[in-house]
Amino acid sequence: MFDWLPYNTLVVLIGVALLGACSGVIGCFAVLGRRALVGDALSHATLPGVGVAYLLAGGKHFAFMLVGGFVSGLLGIGVLAILKRFTRIRDDAAIAIVLSTFYGGGIVLATLIQQLPRGGQAGWDTFIYGQSTGIVWDDVQWILALVLATLVVVGLLFKEFKLVAFDSAFAHVQGWPDRVIDFAMMLLLLVVVVTGLPAVGVLLMAAMLIVPASAARFWTYRLSHMLFLAAAIGSGSGVAGTLLSSFVPRPTLPLGPCIILFTALSFITSLLFAPERGLLARFYARRRDRIALLADLRASKETL
Amino acid sequence: MSYFALTELEIHRAILTIAVAAVCSVSCALLGCFLLLKRMSMLGDAIGHGVLPGIAVAFLVTGQLTSFSTLLGAMAFGVLTSVLSESLAASNVIAEDSSLGVVYTSMFALGVVLISTLARYVDLDTNCVFMGHLVFVSSNTFDGFAILGFEIPKAFPTMLLTLVLAVGFITVFWKELKLVAFDPNLALSMGYSPKLVNYLLTALIAGTTVSAFEAVGLILVLAVLIVPGASAHLLTDRLAPMLIWSAVFAVSASIIGYFAATRSAYALDISGMIAVVLGVQFALVVLFAPRHGLIAKWWRNLLLSVRIAEEEILATLFRAEEAGVAVYSLALKDHGLSSWVIGYAHRKLIQGGLLATSEIGLPTLTETGRRTARNLVRSHRLWESYAGAVLDVPADHVHSIAARIEHYIGPELQDELATTLDQPPNDPHGKSIPPK
């Protein structure tokens, strides 16, 4: 059935599509909860942990590096929480601080690893820039497990996530454990980031969380619809980006940025053409109102 | 001593690198303070990523990679990134942070794709953009020129110019910047346009970011825009000292970071290390800042809870004396005070001569203690009367309010309450209000 598609490309395609769906869903809660850039901060915050894990393991040990990344991501979440709760540093500054200092630490460790006698920064670049073409069938199985786990958690905690994302103060007043729910949401975000990072890289991970969800926001007022739409946009862009980068022979286009460009395309389409909130719809609505108003004025003038 | 023994070449190199890093850092840190105050901290990050297509476009238009055309192209796209995300946020469908994220990630992707299609024609190393040339400033392959026999790195004059521009801008627009940073609506109503100042600031940040990029790399630019300002913000409440503190943090981090990176067994990345040092400085400030630091806050809370515990013990004993009953335990559970704090307060009261232990081992008030306690109960009952008479609080609700407020009523307020209420003899529960 997929004869026209090389096996490797097919594997990458499935992996990226699953990842796109997953980050689209989680991204919706991040975007609605006004913490779209937390994903960016967390994906940078994983780097020092990856480096430390590399040093401890004495070489490239993939699972260990992922655990390292997860732990330092948790540390990042902790710093964000402490700054928010106990200091007057605001959210945006806290995100910038975590992002830049953790990333700086990661770079320092990278130059250290480069100079180790056994040498090589094998597997390091993978985390910063991503290596989607390196996705193998084993990874796809992991990503599939992740997608299912995420969907189960989102399904179980749908009401709680919805409440906290839209109005965490109300959730608090109603007696919900809003901090715990918030933490669960952050944890889910971190799991998605850590899983996706080696495949798509730091920056694409941030884009996959923010852009599909923001595009979906234009089409609907219902969270459930938004989740499905964002998942569809995420995986659709993944598929389109993979096809573009694998079927354009020259110049060789990097996969990650190709995927972001397709999500961006879907965003621009939504911005322009979405009914009711799209720019065109707004333009016509305003014109219709103006014409109606003019007609009213004219009519009232005649009656006078 | 050998650790700090430097050869002449090393000293020369250190001075040059630190000078470039420090000048970059100070101009970023000063402008970054305003981003921080305007809650736009991630704008630096966005501009930093958004300039990438500008570099590619500049190459496409001019056919070469000169620093001037690159700077112009990058600046144009930096400003474009900020304008696009601002107008996207103004459409009110998605929040500011999301619109910023959408714009800069897309811009960045566009840049990477453009550059990789150009990669056949030009050697444009994306790595270089992110890591910066600070390594090269300090390496042997030195890119610079000589003035009076003293070698100057190429990046230095550009950076000095941006610093002068930044300082000049802040001096000229001091009043406007301050207004816009703290209260944009007031600025608008007073006839200053926050938009104009905003755009000037954005353009300047874009220019500084782009020229700093080439010298120190994206990571350090991001860190140095926000982290020194955040540290300074925890140390002072005034704008001018905040700017000075941020410059101090930026310069000291440049110096410490340089030596931490180069004086170890490995040659570590200097920019990354400066970012780490900035992070460490910030962590120290968060912990130890005199007013806004965690330890200072915790200490103030502890002192307050000890004082409240002391006053609660005294008041409890006074009320017991009044009712003619004995007090066997000072648990005070309903006040949310830990037993440790109560125990400490108890010991402090005995040491201060306010509390004594009776023959059968029960706590009793001394004469001084009774006077303090009476004063406290007076405050409590006056406030109950005030809440009942003036604030129309029902009598069964006044106690809990007064129990919280009694600890903060000073002598003047007490007198004022008594005068306002015409020296009432009893509180709403019918208990007598003790004299002063």
Interface residues (C-beta under 8 A of the other chain):
Chain A: V31 R34 R35 A36 L37 D40 I82 L83 F86 T87 R88 I89 R90 D92 A93 I95 A96 I97 L99 S100 T101 F102 Y103 G104 G105 G106 I107 V108 A110 T111 L112 Q115 L203 L204 A206 A207 I210 V211 A213 S214 R217 F218 P251 T252 L253 P254 G256 P257 C258 I260 L261 T263 A264 F267 L271 R277 L279
Chain B: L36 R39 M40 S41 M42 G44 D45 H49 L88 S91 V93 I94 A95 D97 S98 S99 L100 G101 V102 T105 S106 F108 A109 L110 V112 V113 S116 T117 A119 R120 M131 I219 L220 L222 A223 L225 I226 V227 G229 A230 H233 L234 A261 Y266 A267 L268 D269 S271 G272 M273 I274 A275 V276 L278 G279 F282 V286 H292 L294 K297
